[in-house]
Amino acid sequence: MFYIEVFLVTFILSTFFALGGIGSATALVPILDMMGLNFNFAKAVGLFVNTATTVTSSIMNIKRKVLDMKFAFPLAAALAFSAPIGAYLSKYIPENFVKVLFVIFLFFAGSMILFGKKEKKFNFTSPFIMPILGGIVGIISGLLGIGGGSLLLPLLIMLGFDAKKVAVAMSFVIPFSTFTAFITYLSFTKIDWILLIIAAFGAILGGMVGNYIMHFHLNQKQIKKIIGVLMYLIGIKMLIGII
């Protein structure tokens, strides 16, 4: 019965978040934790789901030749190297502290969705910033069990990088950070492989359904606002649980 609940939760979240063009793992990790899963296992599920749902779009972007490898590779390398460090640190950092960081991230992501504008604030497009930002965000994403795109995307755009180029690059770099961090969680977290596969299947199916429904000219801005509010509510619920 619990497996069915996990499937339904991942399917519904992935469908709804796909309508807004956003990955669902940010909401999935705290909700699975609230459902009673071990927090580290919930993060491992989020990372695995993120990998499964983004690797397809990454391959498609490579085939369509819309990916700037010179731009994306330094990010991918930095994330792939640093995300396992963040994942390993979660073994030693108190769980409640990590949850507080997750709450802060939920409020940040929700605020960016509700109030953030995709516009350049600075004109700082040095290639050296890529591995530095990638390394920092990789550690954070590995620690929290998220992809890191919600952090990297607004930061790179604010620094002056082209929004379209950054968005395409995110679909390429995220699988690197999520998969390497997931492998790290395997070394110290007990994994229920059946639940993991069920969650991934629910997320992939939900993403496909959401993308299909999105073509019916839904008001994506309104959906994103609902997602932003949902992230606030999850963050508040998570904070209450910590207190």
Secondary structure, DSSP 8 states (H G I E B T S, - for coil): -HHHHHHHHHHHHHHHHHHTT--SHHHHHHHHHHTT--HHHHHHHHHHHHHHHHHHHHHHHHHTT---HHHHHHHHHHHHHHHHHHHHHTTTS-HHHHHHHHHHHHHHHHHHHHH-----------TTHHHHHHHHHHHHHHHHTS-SHHHHHHHHHHHT--HHHHHHHHHHHHHHHHHHHHHHHHTTS---HHHHHHHHHHHHHHHHHHHHHHTTT--HHHHHHHHHHHHHHHHHHHHHHH-
